[in-house]
Amino acid sequence: MLVVKRIKVTYSGLSIAAEDTEKVQRVLAFHADGCPVARSLKGAIDITTQLG
């Protein structure tokens, strides 16, 4: 039986100015809080986001 324990979301192909990288990282930290699917899975599956 397949059991999903974690999901890793990687955003790639984005054009981000160097001075905006920190701002984008802060926004990604809140990604799961605004995603209905992530909120439904919270506590059951670890969801992480990162820039690729």
Buried (B, 14 or more C-beta within 10 A) or exposed (E): EEEEEEBEBEEEEEEEEEEEEEEBEEEBEEBBEEBEEBEEBEEEBEBEBEEE
